[in-house]
């Protein structure tokens, strides 16, 4: 096992637990949501994913040649990943030149192709892996209900407004994401325009809101941490929703409170 990332069995368990948790918080209704993990190093998967085919990639990623991705299949339910990872996931190895990949699947495969959002995942992975040199990176897309609902409201489509309103409800939000949440205007899911806008937003943020669509998060610690970011953002949105529903009687933490919290633990932020 490479020292900087888990072995295959551990990764499959983590992905499954993340899928189940996202379902528990109602952020993955039906077949909504998708997950990918990229490993730049040895990963023994062929015993569990023996079937092989060559597939084209949505973009050229020559710098990721040899990298292995674990990716959810299109139309699969995240809540079922833990019970049957082979039926719901695939391994994709980037070929030399970065234009195609070798797709490895199980005989129990229950999908026709990888998730339609993998083009956005691939762009994020490529950007962060090439700029950081890390050997491990994860991306999660989910549709947490309160945050997605707020993104339908025009004021919350402004990045500054969204962050100031959401980050006032608990200290954890600013400490976990001091750069704030990114905002990506509504673009057709799976489109090249969404890929380009998402890639730009994720260069500056760990999590971005896809307006009227959901969120996308990244982490190089673990796929669990990427899902934690979704949960932190959704908790903040739930407080905001509750306050709106109650007629806005509460004001939350003041800017001075938040600045004091950040100073106490040496966290730099530019929202307040």
N, C-alpha and C positions, 0 to 999 in steps of 0.2 A: 504493500500500500504506500502511495506517495504521502509524505508526512504532512502536506498542506491541505488535504481534503479527505473525506471519508471514503471507505470502500463501497462497492456497488450495493451490497445489502443494506448498509446504513443509509445510503442516499435514497434508495427506494422506500425505506421506512419513513425517512424524514419527509419525502415528497408526499407520501400517503397521509401522514399525520397532518401536514399542511393543508392538503385537500379536504380532509375531514373537518379541520378547524374552520376553514373558510366557509364551509357549508353550515357549520354550527352557528356562525354569526350572520347567516343569511346573505353572504357575499358571493354565493355561487349557486344560484337557482338553476335547476335542470342541468344543462350542459354548459352553462356560462362559466367563464374563467379558464385560465390555462397557466401552465407552469413549465419553465425550462431551466436546466442546470447545465453549465459548461465546465468541462474538465480539460485542462491542457496538461496531460500526463497519462500514464498507463491506467487503464480501467478494464478489468476483465468482465465482459458482459456477454460473450458469445454463447455461453452455456444456457443462459436464460433468454437470449434474443438471437437465435441461430439463423433465421431467414434473412436473405440479403437482396437488395436491389439498388440500382443507381438512380438518384433523383436530382433534378436541377435545383439550384438555390435561387432565391429571389433577388440576390445581389452577390457580387463577387467579394469574397473575404479571403484573399490569398494569405493574409497574415495569420489566419486561424487554421491553416492546413494541418491536419492531424489531430485537431481538437475533437473531443467527443461531447455530444449533447444528449441529455435525457430530456425528452419532450412529450407532452401530452398529445394524444391523438384528437383529431377533430370530432366534435360531437360527444366526447366522453364526459362522464360526470366526475367531478373532482372528489366527491364523497366515496367513490368506488375505487380510487387509486390504491388505498391501503390493502383492500381485500384481493385485488387482482392487478398488480402492477404490470405484469407481462401482457395482459389483455388491453391495457389502456395507455401504455407508454411505448416509445420507440427510442432507439439509440441511433444517432446520426453522426457519422465521422466525416469531417470535411476532407475532400480529396486534394491532392496537390494542384495548385492553381486557383483553388477556392471558388470554382464555378459550379461544382457538383458535389454531392455527398453520397456516401454509402449508408443506406438506411437499413438498420437491423431491427427485425421485429420477431415476435413470438408466433408459433403456430396458433396460439389463442388470440391473436390480434383481432380487435373488435372495431377497427376504424379503417377508412380508406386512405387517409392522408394525415399529415401533421396538422395541428391547429392552424386555422387561417391567420392567427395573429403572430405566427412564428417569424414573419418578416420583420415586425417591430422588435421582437425578442432578439433576433439575429443582429439587427443594427445596434441595439443597446450593448449586447455582449461584445460585439466587435469593437465598438468605441472604447468601452471601459477596459477590456482585456489588452488592447493595443496600447492604451495610454498608461496603464498601471503596471503591466507586466505580471499581474497576479495569475495563478494557475487555476483559479476557481471563481465562478461567478453565477449568480442566480437571478431569475426574473419571474415575477408573479403578476398576472392580471386578474382582477376580481371586480365585482360590482356591489360594494357595500351599500346598503339601501339609503342610509341617511346622507352620506357624502354624495352619492349619485343624485339623490333628490335635490340637494342644495345646488348642485351644478346645473340644474334646470332653471334656476332663478338668476336673472341677469346680474344683480350686484355681485353674486358669488362667482361669476365668471371672470372677475377681475382678480389677478393674483394677489395684489396687495390687500384688497378687502377681504378675500377669502382667508388669508393667513392671519390677519389681525383679529378677525372674528373667531376663528377656530382655536388659535393658539392661546386664548385667554382663559381656557377652562380648566387646565390642569398643567402642572409643571412638566410632566413627562413629555408632552408634545414638543416643546421647544428644546428639551435636552436630547431627545432622540433625533429630531430633524431640525437642527438650528438654521439650516439653509432655507427652510420653509417648503411648502408644497408647490410644485410647478403646475401650470395650467396649460392645457392644450385645447384649442378651440375644437368644436365638433367637426370631425372629418369622417368620411365614410370608413367604417371598420375594414381593416385589411388593405386600405388604399396606400399607394406610394406617398401621397401627401401626408397621411397619418404617420407613416414610418419616418419621414423627414422631420416633421414637427416633434415627434416623440424623441427622436435621437437628440435633437437640440435641447429639449427640456431636461432630458436625463443626464446631460453633461453637467448640469448645475444642481440637480436635485436627486434625492434618493427615491422620491415618489412623485408622480405627476397625476393630476386629475384629467382624465379624458372627458371633456364636457359632454353631458348627457349620455355617457357610456360607461363610466366606471373609473378605475385607477390602474396604474401600472407601477410596480415597485422593483427595486434592484438591491442586491446586497452581495458582498463577497465573503461575509462571515459564514452564512448558512442560508438555505432556503427558508428555514424557520424564521430567521431575522427579517427577511423580506416580507413574510406574512405578518410578523409583528408590526412592521411599519404600517401595513394596511389596517391592522387592528387599532393602533394608536390614532391614526387619522380618522377612522370611523367612530371611535369613542368621542373624539373632539366634535365631530359633526353631529353626533347624537345629543351631546349637551347643547349645542347650538340649536338644533331642532326643538328640543324640549323647551328652551328659553323662548323661542319664537312662538311655540304653541301656547305658552303661558302668558303671552303678552309682553315679553322681555322685561320681567321684573328684576333680573340679576344682571350684573355688569362683569362678573368674572374677575380674574386677576388684572390689576392695573398694569400699564406699561412699566411703571417703577417697580412693581412686584416682580415682573418677569425679568427686567434687567438685573435686579438684585439676585434672583435665583441663578441667572447665568454667570454673574460675577463670582458667586460663591463656589462654583465648580469650574471656573475658567472656560466657559463655553462662549464662543464668539457667535453673535447673531446680528442680523441687519434688519429684522422685521419691526422691532420696537425701539 
